[in-house]
Amino acid sequence: MAPTQDASGQIAFAHGLSAADDAAAAASGAASSAMQRLDRPADLALVFISTPHVAEAATVSKIVREITNARCLVGVSGVGVLAGDREFDDGPGVAVLVASMPGVQIEPFAGPEVLDASDDPERLARVIHAGPDQKGLILFADAFSVPVGGLLARINDARIQAGVDLRESPLIGGMASAGDEPGANAMFLNDRVFNSGVVGVSFRGPVRIDAVVSQGCKPFGPNFVITKARPNLIQELGGRPAMERIEEAVEDLEQADRKLLAGGLLLGRVVDERKPRFGRGDYLIRHIVGIDKRSGAVAVDDRLRTGQTVRLHLRDRETASSDLLLLMDAQRLQDAPAGALVCTCNARGSALFGRPHHDAMAVARAFQTVEPGERAARGGQPIDAGAPILPTAGFFAAGEIGPIAGQGFLHTQTACIALFRAE
């Protein structure tokens, strides 16, 4: 789609959210609220609907398109939705994120074309509009009809061959989660509604998209090099049976951290082995799913090979919370973004944190201006509960898509965020 020009020349975002039981009313309320906040023509509308509204997906899409008059509308269904600093992780909900993006080329694509081209890198690159000037990619998919892990690997390869710098052009998105059987999900692309496949949108032009991928884990023990492995089985770490190495690392854990083992043991695989040292964001987190006590081998839900570097990880609500907050704090070193897309796991929300709105608040309030300490400490000073928040919307996904070391991967129990800034 050709870019538009706006008198202000600035990228602007706005969000709307409705928990109305009636799908039409929810769509109208969320879209109208978003457009009132935007106060200018919309180029892009991202739409998220929860399970009770899937049957009326076509109605929601039509109403949002009529109200926003956006050049491009893309959306997906989830078990819950979020916008601003609010989350509805259960029950009816419609969330809308609209954007005015002067000069930015917004190029949508849909399922059949993507899947048909997945075995041909050059053709796939054309379908997803990949090229040296691509600034980012949003992708929503249905897990029942798309082998997402393999598709993401092919998309990574196609983009690299097309000259895309993956570290400067992130792939962000998530898996539809509204239904637990084939055909029970919905995705939108302009006037079309799909119950299977993928939808997405590519960006080119004066926009910068920064990715935040919060896997919510903390490492323990040393880094190990895999010295013997089969595709998803680690037989040796550092020349010894894998189970022996893991037992030694667990024995060195403090008592408080040992309790976290009840939530499962995780393995982080380094994605970019060329780096001189590894830290937060360098590991792709995967689950240890089995142990062979006779051989000392461990099974992992990932394909592994000899020579890769791995490290053990743990996850709990405190770690998940602090990880996201630290990553958002790091983003404060840059200019505040114009808006954000949030794809967070359906195992997070109230189920993980014991209270609602955690991830939405962490993102939407991350860039609020903080009063100097001496001023905030003065007695009798009112607390500004109405401080502006970042325009944000998204959904609770059945798998989150985000980059590690530039490459797009499918995650679990993760929050994947796209922050849109003017270039």
Secondary structure, DSSP 8 states (H G I E B T S, - for coil): ------TT---EEEEEEE--SSHHHHHHHHHHHHHHHH-S--SEEEEEEEGGGGGGHHHHHHHHHHHH--SEEEEEEES-EEETTEEE-SS--EEEEEEE-TT-EEEEEEHHHHHHTTT-HHHHHHHTT-STTEEEEEEEE-TTT--HHHHHHHHHHHHHHTT--GGGS-EEEEE--S-SSTT---EEETTEEESSSEEEEEEESSEEEEEEEE--EEEEEEEEEEEEEETTEEEEETTEEHHHHHHHHHHTS-HHHHGGGGG--EEEEES-TTSSS--TTSEEEEEEEEEETTTTEEEESS---TT-EEEEEEE-HHHHHHHHHHHHHHHTTS---SEEEEEEETTSHHHHHSSTTHHHHHHHTTTS----HHHHTSTT----TT-----EEEEEESSEEEEETTEEEEESS-EEEEEEEE-
